[in-house]
């Protein structure tokens, strides 16, 4: 692994628990990793430890096979050749774009510095704006300048802390895809911190879900969504709710009885539930597992709806009082309080033992 984090712990003296506790993951050269989780989960502390801004209590961080952080060894941040992009971009208002990008190249020969600045401006699509100042740029353009400045000194690793948090949602999604293309073209290994799931899915080859200082799962987006390894990951990723269910085995066939009907041939999905007392478990019903169908025998009342452009996200209540969620095409504009037919259409079943 190019970046290797092993059993890492970061413990602030003022806190009873470690901010980062026994975290391990790795990135190969040119891969992009994303850390995601609720506020206070430890993702920024982990990023700061990789940058060298926090010392580690246990474990180690290595880059290209060389330890840069252990309890007994700490490579200074300025000697790690790590680039950073912050939330506010931290551009110098008195310098134009070209001088902002070249700020970290003061010890380079003048001609080489000018060539590198132009190369970086071209990489981020701003070659025509070298003489502009920060206040003349849009938020997206400022973000690209900050990225170009971080890449100019040829870092071994790029760290980005909520790089799109100050931008509107549409621009964030577009820039996330653009940023991934830029970094892949530059073959830069990168580690991001974000709280936005769609941003994480758009950027990351690998995504780590953190909670209370621990890394619950380090995986690709598909596996996080369809094969969450812990209940927290299952609840945190996507829209869905847990509902009580019952496991039944007849001969060699396993089926799952849910509030929306029975699911057959789910043996592979029931690994977490097998052995649960009396076959009782809980199934995660995601919004995309539930289909609006007027002919379906199961009816649910709309208690909340959110317009998402091409679809509504409906929150529904069954006769039993159980709540579920469903994505429904936006031309099906039903009113709150209305009853609609729904059915279960799940390709992957996510189940866990019943919570106690």
N, C-alpha and C positions, 0 to 999 in steps of 0.2 A: 504493500500500500504506500502511496505517496504521502498522504496524511494519515497518521495512525494515532488514534486516541485510545488509550488502554487503561481501564479501571480508574478513571480520573475522578478526583475529589477536589472541590474548591470549598474551603470552609472559612467564612468570615468570623472573626473573634466575637463580634457582637450578636451573632445568631446562634441559636441552640442547635439547629440542624444544618448540615452542609447545603450550600446553594447548588452544588453539583455533586452527585453521589454515585460512585462506581459506574461511570459512563464509559462505554467502549464503542467505537465505530471506526470506519476507515473510508478513504476515498482514493481511487486510483488516479494516475496522471490524467488531467483533462476532464475529470468528472465534476459534477456539480451537486453539492449536498445542501439540504435545507433543514433547519431546525424550526419546529413549530410547536406551539403549546400556549396555554393561557398565561396571562400576566403573572410574573413571579415564579415561573416554572424552572428557571435556571438557564434558559437558552442564551441570554445575553451574557451571563457570567461565564458560560462555556466558551462563547465566542471571544470574550476578553482574555480568557486563559490561553486560547490558541494564539491570540495576538501578542501575548506576553505582558498584558496590562494587569493581570492577576496572577499571583503565584499559586502553584498547586500544592495541596496537602498530601495527596497520595496519587499513585499512578504515574503515567507519563504521556507526553505528547512528542511525537517524532515526525520529521519531514524528510523525505528522500533517504530514509534509513538512519538519520542522525537525531538524537534526542535534543529537544529544545526546551523542554520543561520536565523536571522531576522534582521531588522534594529536596534533593541535594544539588540540583543544577538548574539555572535559569538563564537562558539566552536573552539578552536585552531586546526589547521590541525593535529597535533600530537596526539590529543585526540579524533579524529573521527574514528580511526581504519579503515582507508581507504587505500587500496593499489593502487599504481600508476605504470603504464608501459609507458615509454616515447618513443619518436621516435628513439632516439639514444641508447636506452637500459641502458646507464650509468653504464656499468659494470666496476668493479675495475680491471685494468690490472695486478696489482701486486698480486691479490688473485686468487686462483684456483676456479673452478666452485662451489665446495662444500662450500667454505668460502664465495663466493658471495651470494649463496642462504641463508646461515646462518647469513648474516651480521646483519639483524634486530632482531636476536634472542640472542643477547649478554647477556641478563639478564635471559635467560632460563638455567636450570641445564644442565650440559654438556651432559649427556646421553640422555636427552629429546631433546636437540638441535640436536645431531647427528641423532636421530631417525626421527625427523621432516625433516631434510635435505634429508635423504634417501627417505622418503615418497614423498617429492616434486619432487625429481629427477626421481623417478619411475613414478609419475603422468605425467610428461612431456616427458618421454621416454629417459632420459639421465643418467640413473643409472650407466652406465659404464664410464662416462666422468667426474666424480667428481674431479679427480686430474688434469684435463686439464685446460689451461688458455684461456682467451677470444680470443687471437690472433690465437689460434689453432682451433677455431670453425668456422663453416659456419654462414652466416647471420641468417639462420633459427634456428640453434642451439643457437646462442646468444639470439634470441628472446625468446626461450623457457626458457633459464636461467633467463632472466629478469622476465618472468612470474612466474617462480618458486620462485624467491626471493620476488616478490610482494605478493604471496599467503602464504609464509611460516609463517608470524606472525598471520595468521588466521584473515584476515580483514573481516569486515562486508560488505564491498563494494569494488569492483575493478573498477578503472578508467583507460582507455587506450586512449592515444592521438596519433592518426595516427600510430599504432604499427607496420604496415607493410610498411611504406612509403619508407624505404631504401632497400627493396627487389624487385627482378624482378617479373614481373606480374604472371608468372606461379607458382612461389613459394608462392606468396601472396595468391593466390586462395586456394592452398592446405593447407597452414597454417591457413587460416581463418576457414576452416572446422575443422582442428585439434584443434584449439583453442576453438571453440564452444564445441567440444566433451569434452575437458579437463575441461572447466568451468562447463558444465552441470554435469559431473561426480563429481566435487567438490561441486556442488550445491551453486555456488557463484553468487550473484547478481552483474551485471556488466553494465557499461555505457561506450560506445566507441565514439570517434570522428573520422570520416573519410571523405574523399572527393570522395571515390570510391564507385559507386553504387553497383557493383557486390559484393564487400566486405561487404557492408551494408546488402544486401539481404542474403548473406551466414551466417552472424553472428546474425542478430537481430530478437528477438521475436517481438519487436516493433521498428519502425524506425521513427525518427522525422526529417522533412525537414525544415530547417531554412533559412530565408532570411531577411537581414537588421534588425537583432536582434529579429525577431518574429518567433515563431514556427507555420508554416502554417498548418501542419498536423502531428499527432502522430498516426500511424496506422501500420498494418502489410504490408509486401511487396506487396501482392496481391491487397489490397485496394488502396495503393499508386499508383500502376500502372494502375489499371482498374477503380478506383473511386477516382481520385484526387479531393480534395475539393477546390482548388484554381487554377487559371490559371498558377501561378508560378510553383506549384507542377507538373501540367500536362506537362509543357514545360521542367522542370528540369529532370524528371524521364524518362528514355528510349530515343529512337530516334524517332522523329516525327516532324511534322509541322502542323500549323493551316491553314485550308483552309475555304473560305467562303461557307456557306451552307444555305438552306432555309427549314423552317419547314412548313409542309402541314398537315392539319387535314381534314379528310373526314369521316363523321359520327363519330364513336368512335375510328378511327384508326389514328395514328400519323405516318408520314413518313418523311424522311430527304433526300432532294436532295443535292448531293455532286458533286464535279468535276469528280468523278469516277462512278457516277450512283446513283441510289436511294436505300435507306435502309428503309425497312418496319418494322412495329410493334416495334417501338423504344420509345414508350410512357414513359417507365420507365427511359430511358436514357436522356430524354429531360427536366428534372426538371429545369435545369438552364436556358433553352431557352424559356420555355413557358412564354408568356407575353412579349417577345422581340419585338421591333418595327417591324411591317410588317413580322414577322416570320423569320427575318434575324438573323443568328448566325454564329458561327465558330465551325468547327468540327476538332478534333485532329486526324490526320491520322498518325498512327504509322507505323514503317517499317514492323512490323509483321501483319499489317492489309491489306497489299497490296501483291498480288500474281502475279508472272510472268506467263503469259498465252498468248502464241502466237496467239491463236484464239480469244482473247478478242478484242472487238471493240475499246477500248480506247488504244491509243498508246502514248508512252512517250520516250523522248530522254535521253540517259545516259549522264550526265554532270560531274559525278564524281563517282569513285568506290574505295572501300577499301576492301582488301582481309582479311578475318577473319578465314581462315582455311577451315572450312566446308561450309562457305558461303561468299558471297560478300555483302557489304552494298552499294547499289546503290543510288545515288542521281539523281532524274529524273525530267525532265521538260515537262509539258503538253503543248499542242498547245496554251493554254491560257496564258502561261508563269508561271503558278502555279508550284511550286516545291513540290515534295513528295519524300519519301524515301522507300526503299524496301529491305528486306532480300531475297537473291536469292541463291540457292545452288551453290557451287563454280564450279561445272562442267558446269554451264551455264556462260561461260566466254565471255561476250559480250564486245565490244570495246566502248570507249568513243565516243560519237557522233552517235552511233547506236540507232535506234528506236526499241522498243520492246513493246509487248502487256502486259497490266496489268489490273487486276480487283480487286475490293474491296471485302474483305472477313473479316468482322469485327464481332466478337462475342459481344464485348462491344463497345458502342459508347460514346465517351467523347465529350461533347459539352459545350460551354460557350456563353454567350451573346456577340454580336459583339463588338470588342474593339473600343473605341472611342478615 
